[in-house]
Structure formats: C-alpha cells, structure tokens
Amino acid sequence: MPIYEFHCDACGSDSEILVRSSNWTGTSCPKCGSERLSKKFSTFAASVAGGSPGADASASCSGTPSSCGLCGTGKPHSH
C-alpha cells in the first residue's frame, strides 16, 4: 500500500495519504475536507546496507525540509 503526497488546492496544505486499493477514487483533505487534491511529485530515500553513516549526506539533501528524505533520520546534512 503506497503512501502518496497530495497538495490541497483549497487550503494550501500538503498531506500524506495511504492508498489502500488499486481502484482508489480519491479522498478529502484531512485539514479542511475539500476534495480538490492534486498529487505531488515525491522522492524517496533509500539506505544501502554496509554504507557508512552520514557519508555524503549533504549531497543528497534537496534543500527543502519537507521533501529532503534525510530530515528526521539523524544523519548529518544541511539545508
């Protein structure tokens, strides 16, 4: 079950929504209830077994905390 990021065109908030079915028909914004959601382009973070912690972490940071992928992992990086 993938988690998708959506942007609400009504209130401007961004949300992550778990999509439970391949025939998903939509949902409402968890903040305001509007059904005017657009899917955002999302990136993902992956770790490689045996890699050294924090190695080249700053090179992977996108500069945007909400889409960084390293924020909250405890690995050193900067924005």
C-alpha positions in Angstrom: 0.0 0.0 0.0 1.8 3.1 -1.2 1.7 6.5 0.6 1.2 9.4 -1.7 1.8 13.1 -1.1 -1.1 15.5 -2.0 -1.5 19.3 -2.1 -4.9 20.8 -1.3 -5.8 23.5 -3.7 -8.4 24.9 -1.3 -6.4 25.4 1.9 -2.8 25.0 0.5 -1.8 22.2 2.9 0.3 19.2 2.0 -0.7 15.7 3.3 0.5 12.1 3.0 -2.3 9.7 2.3 -2.2 5.9 2.4 -3.8 4.5 -0.7 -5.3 1.1 0.2 -6.6 0.0 -3.3 -5.7 0.0 -6.9 -9.2 1.3 -7.8 -8.8 4.3 -5.4 -11.2 7.1 -6.4 -10.0 9.9 -4.2 -10.3 11.3 -0.7 -10.8 14.6 1.0 -8.2 16.8 2.6 -7.5 15.9 6.2 -7.2 19.6 7.1 -10.2 21.2 5.5 -12.3 18.4 3.9 -12.0 19.7 0.4 -11.8 17.1 -2.4 -9.6 19.4 -4.6 -6.3 17.5 -4.1 -3.5 17.2 -6.6 -0.8 14.5 -6.4 2.7 15.9 -5.7 5.9 14.6 -7.3 7.5 12.7 -4.5 11.1 11.4 -4.0 12.1 8.6 -1.7 15.1 7.8 0.4 16.8 4.5 0.4 19.7 3.2 2.5 22.3 0.8 1.4 23.5 -2.0 3.7 27.1 -1.6 4.6 27.2 2.1 3.7 29.0 4.4 6.1 26.6 6.5 8.1 26.4 10.1 7.1 28.8 9.7 4.1 27.9 12.3 1.5 24.6 13.0 3.3 24.7 16.7 2.5 24.9 16.0 -1.3 21.6 14.1 -1.1 19.7 16.9 0.6 17.2 18.7 -1.7 17.3 21.9 0.3 13.6 21.7 1.1 12.9 20.2 4.6 9.6 18.7 3.7 11.0 16.7 0.8 14.5 16.1 1.9 14.5 12.4 2.8 17.3 12.9 5.3 15.5 15.1 7.8 14.5 13.2 10.8 16.9 10.3 10.2 19.6 11.7 12.5 22.2 11.7 9.6 24.1 15.0 9.4 23.2 17.3 6.5 22.3 20.9 5.9 19.7 22.9 4.0 
